[in-house]
Every structure is written in structure tokens, then in C-alpha cells.
């Protein structure tokens, strides 16, 4: 089968054998695969796959089940599914844990479905499970125009939160507003922390979903309201920062973060159950829609990485697998 291989941090088309599913797995003939920032980090040698995971890039796929492991009872050959995987997505065939496969909503294509797993699992786990965001609260989403951001805006809005975002251009800010954000700040033109404080009359926000890391830590601490929660899900601009504990104590702040890839199937399966119960009906109704910036053939995966690294996208980049 065709796969994308990494040679000296460069993506190349290669061949390997079609894998065989273990008892708890299914084999999926991949129609499309989502592209994510962790893929770029892995290509650069900065984010190795977990032990036992495929070294092939790709954390989310959509396609058709073509083989099932002996312990799998709820999926059959021929079903259309999307799946969260620990690797292997940039390929014609990919193994997935059966418990991490979700049916593709009837109104969505394979391309659209491939944009769902990584973003939906990440947003649910961090905004709703970890940060406990509830209706009526205000959330600030950094990088609102990316794959995670465009999903987080829609999910938070759908569950009754007031959504603020930061983005790097006026065009991106406008798209975030169209998706449901009430405030969008161009961080290249304005001091986002001052804008947020002005809009909230110095109260701040209840939750911040952060992909930036150290560079925004001081501003994030300043922006959190009493009992506010800061959730780190990426570290695009720094790993280390100085921490002033006084606002943490005075405002009773919670500072947390997570990565999803290395968590076990049981943890991720609980998220899958919640997504199927609460989010999948919204996808069926069109309340939430996957935002696709570009679709590229598998052999042009390098172009997909360039788009993400240059921050030239709004929404997701998807690879179509011939």
C-alpha cells in the first residue's frame, strides 16, 4: 500500500505491507486523513509516537471498514467510519481501535469526516471534561481560526458559552465571528488582553484554551476571572515561563493541560461515547460543521505541512487518499 514516509524530516511517498488487525482493532481503507500540527512536530523529530504506535504520520482518518478483529462485535465490514488513531493515517489502509471509531454522519463526506476526530476529541476532553465549561460562561480560544479553534468555537457556542477568540488576520477574525464567536481580536494589530478586559468590564473570562504556551502565560493569568481555568493543549511559543503565584491564589485559578495521543483506549473511548451522544446529533443537524481549508492528494502531504506551518489556513487541511 502507499504511505507517506519520513526521510531526513522530509515527506516522501513509499510502500509497505497492509497491516492485519489485532483482536480489538479494525482495518480501514482510508478515503481521507486529517493533517494536524503534531504531525509536523513528529516529522521534525520533536514528537515521537507512543510505544507501539505506527511510525507513519496521521492521527485521524475516515474510510470504510474492510476487516475486523476477532473481538470486535459492533462494527462490520463495509461500514463508513471516522477514527482517532495514534498513527498510520497517511496511508491507504490504517488500523484503528474499534472503540475509537465513530459512524460518519449521513450528511458528511469522507473529506469532512476526516476533519472530525482529532479536533472533536481534543476540544471535548479539554473544554468540557477538564475545564468543565458550562452554559453562560465565557471562553477565550487562542488560535480561533485553526482546526482546533474552528471546532472549539462551534462546540462552545452550541453548548451555550460566550466565545472570544484571537487570530492573526482580520479575515481570520471575521470567519471566527461567522462561526459563532462574539469577540475576535487580531493579535497582530491589538493587545488582546486589553480588548478582553475592556469588553468584560475587567471581569475577565472563565476558561482559556491555549495553544501558544509560555508567550501568553502572563496575559492569560491576567485575563482569568475568579475561579478561572487555563488549559494548555500545545506549546507553539515556549515551554517555560515565570509563574506569579499571587493571582493564582487570590483568584483561585486552575492551571492545567493535557495531551491526548498517549492516553489509553479506555480514556479515549469515554470521550468517543460523549461525542456520539452530544456532538454527533449536532453534526447531523448541521449545527456544527467541519471547516475545510484545502484538500490535497496524499503525495502532496508536504504542501499540507507547509500550509499549516505558514499559518495560511482557516480550518482543517485534509489529505485525499486515492
N, C-alpha and C positions, 0 to 999 in steps of 0.2 A: 504494500500500500504506500501511497505518497504521504510523506510527513515533512514538516519543517524542522531542520536540524540546526544546531548552533555550532559554528566553526569560527574560533577566534572572535567571539562576540558578534559574528555576522550570521544572518539567517540564510540558509540555503535549502533547496528542495532535495529530498533524499528518499530512500526506500527502506522499508523494514517489513517484517512479517506481521500479519494480522494477529492480534492477541486473542487469547481464549479466556472467557470469563471464569472467575472463581465462583464458588457456590453462592455467594451473596451479591454477585455482580451481573450486569447485563452488558452485552456488546452492542454499541450503537453505530450504525452507518451514518456518519456525520454529514449533515447538509450545510451547517454553518457553525462558526465558532466566534465567540466574542473575544475582543482584544482588550487587555487591561494593563494598567501601569505596572503591576507586579511582574507581568511578562517581560517588560523592558528591564526591570531590575534583575530578573533571572538571566536574561541574555547577557547582561553586563557582568555576571558573576557575583552579584550583590545579594541575591535572594535564592539560595539553593532550595530545591524541592525537598519536602519532608522525606524521611526514611520510608522506602517502599513505594514512593510515588513515581510515576513516569517522568523521565527527564525531558520529555517533549513538552514544549510550551502549550498553554491553553487551559483555562480554568472553568470554562463554561461552553456548552455545546447544545445544539438542537439537531434532531435527526430521527431515525427510525430504528427501533429495536430489532436486531437480526439474530440474536442468540441470548439465552438466559441461563444463569447458573442453576444448579440443582435445588437450591434452597429458595429460589425466587418464585413466589406464588401470585403476586398481584400485578405482574407485568407479563405480556405475551408478545411473541414475535409479530411485528407489523405495527405496533403502537407508535404514535408520534409523541415524542417526549423532549423536554429540555432537562439538562442535568448540570449540577455543580460537581466538578471533578478536581482532583488535586494535581492534575497534569494530563497531557496527552491530547488536548483539544485540537491542536493544529495538525490534524491528520484525517485520513479518510475513514478510519474506524477508531473508536475510543471506548475503553472500559469505563463503566460508572457503577458506583454502589447503587443498588436498586432503590434503597430508601431515600436517595438524593435525586431521584428522577421525578419530575412533575409533568402532568399532561400538558400539551400545548393548547392554550385556549383556542376555541374554534375559529375565532376571528383574526388570529395572528398567523403570519407566515413563519417558516423556519428562520428566516433572517431576523425577524422581530423577536422570536422566542429565544434565539441565541444571545440576545442582549439582556435577558432577564436574570439568570441565576446568580451570578456574582454580585450584581448590584442589589437585587432584592434581598438576598440572604444577608449581605453586609448591612444594608440600611435597617432591616428589621432587627437584626441582632444588636446593633449599636444604638439606634434611636429609641426603639420600643422595649427591648429586653433590658439592655444595660442602662440607658439614660431614663427609662420609664417616662417618656414623653406622653402627655395626655392632652386631650382636647382643651383648648383655651390657653395653653402655654405658648410661649414664643421661642422659636428655634432659629439659630443662626447657622447657616450651612456655608462653609468656605468652599470655593470651587464649585459654585452652583451650576455651572454650565457643562461640567463633565458628566461622565456616565453615572457615577455615584450621585452627583449633585442633582441632575435632572430627575433621577428616580426618587431621591430623598425629598425634593420639593413636592412632587406629586403625592407621595405617600403621606408625608406630614400634613399636607393640606387636606387630603381625603379623610384623615382621622381628626380633623378639627383644630390643628395647630396654626398659629400665625407664623409665616415663614419669612425670614430675612436671608439674603444671600450676598456673597461677594463674588465678583467675576472680573476678568481682566479687560473687557472692552464694553463699549456702550451697546453693541449688537448682542453680545452675550447677556448683558443685564436685561435687555428688552425681552430676549427669549425666556429668561427666568421668570420675568413678570407674566408673560403669556402662559407659563406653565402653572402659575398659582402663587408665586412669591408676592408679598405685599410691598417689600422694600428690596431693591437691588443696588448695590454700591460698586462702582468701578474703582477697584483698589489702586489702579494706576493714576487716577485723577483726583481721588478724595481720600481723606482719612476715615476709613470705615468705622473705626471705633467711635469717633466723634459723631458721625452720622447716626449710628445706632443709639448712642446716648441721647442725642437730640430728639430722635423720633420717639424714644421710650420715656422721655422726660427724666432722664438719668436713672431710671429703674434698672435698665439692662435686660438681658434675655435669660430664659430659664435653662436652655440647653444650647451647647455649641458642638457641632460636628466638624472636626478639624482634620484636614489632610496636610497641613503645612508643617506643623511641629514647632520647633524652638523659636522660629522667627516671629510667631504670632502669640507666644505664650503669655507675655506680659499684657498685651492688649486683650486677649481672651479673659484673663483673670479680672481685668478691669471691667469687662462688659457683662460678666455674670451677675445675675440678680441674687438675692438671698436664697440659699438652698439650690443654687445653680449647679449644673452638671456639665463638665467639659469632657468630651470623648475624642480621643486621638485614634485615627484609623490609618494614618500614613504620616511620613516624616520627610516631605519633599524639600523642606528648607531647614534642616538642622535636627540633630539628635539631643543636644544638651543645652540647657539654659539655667539661669539663676532663678531660684524659687523664693519669692517673698511669702512667708507663711502667714503673715498677719491678715491679708484679705481672705485667705483660706479659712482661718479661724473665725474671723469676725462675720463673714457671710455664710459660713457653714458650707463651703464648696466641696463638691466631689470631683476629683480629677482621676480619670480612668482612661482606658484604651484597650484595644484588642486587635488580634489578627485572627483570621478565620481558617486559613488554609491548613494549619497543623492540628486543628481541633478534630476529635474523633467523629466517626459517623453518627454515633448516638446523639451528640450535641447538635450536629448539623441537621439530623433528621427531625429533631424537635422544632427547629426553625422551619423546615420544609412543611411540617404539619400546620403551623400557624399561617404560613404564606398561602397554603391551599385553602385554609378556612377563611381568612380575612382579605387577602390581596387578590387571589385568583378571580373571585367574583367581580372585583373592580376592573380587572383586565378584560374579563368577558363583556362587561358593560361599557367599556371604553372610558371609564373614569380615570384610569391610569393607562398611559400608552408608552411603549418603549420609543425613545428618541434616537434615531439612527442618523449619524452624520455622513457615513460613507460605507459602501460595501465594496470589498476588493477580493480578487481571486487569491487562493491560498499561496500561489507562487509569488505574490506581491505583498507578503506579510511585512517585509521590510518597510514598505511605504506606509502601512498601518502604524508601525512603530514611529516612523518619522512624524506623522500627523499628531500623535499623542505627545511626543517629546517637544514638538514645536508649539504645542497648545493651540493648534489651529482647528480644533473641532468643537462642536456643540453636541453633546450626547455621546453615543457609542460608535465605535468602529467595529465592523463585523467582517469576517473572512467567509466567503462563499466557497464551499468545498465541492469540486466537480465530482 
